[in-house]
Amino acid sequence: MKPGIALAALVFFASSSLATTVDNCATVLGSISVELRLARALPASRRSTFICPKERQTRPLIGAERQRLLNSLGPPDAVASPADDSGHVQWSYYFGSAAARAGSSGFTELVFSLDEQRQVVAVDCRLTSQAGQSPAL
């Protein structure tokens, strides 16, 4: 094999393996973190434009550890345990200013379900309702 062809093949395989080491979880958490900060900085009279990510967009977050969420998004706005005895804990992050969230509904809520090992097992995005419940979108 000629040296030029061998080098080209090596570069191709090296770049292919480098592409697989991209941390998609960090990319998704980084995007969510920016959106969360922007939404929380809005005046009370303005609504967030955050759009719930599609399931395929949140797939890289499955398996993420609790500490990784804390490092990227900060502490959750709410913590709940579902009634199904699964042992999971749900962390909710609200996309809106604190003043807007305090007296209104209709803001976006991103919910992470964490298992006993403190890893994300599900991600759900909801629009809060008038009654304070969060129906799934």
Buried (B, 14 or more C-beta within 10 A) or exposed (E): EEEEEEEEEEEEEEEEEEEEEEEEBBEBBEEBBEBBEEBBEBEEEEBBEBEBBEEEBBBBBBEBBBEBBEEBBEEBBEEBEEEEEEEBBBBBBBBBBEEBBEEEBEBBBBBBBBBEEEBBBBBBBBBBEEEEEBEEE
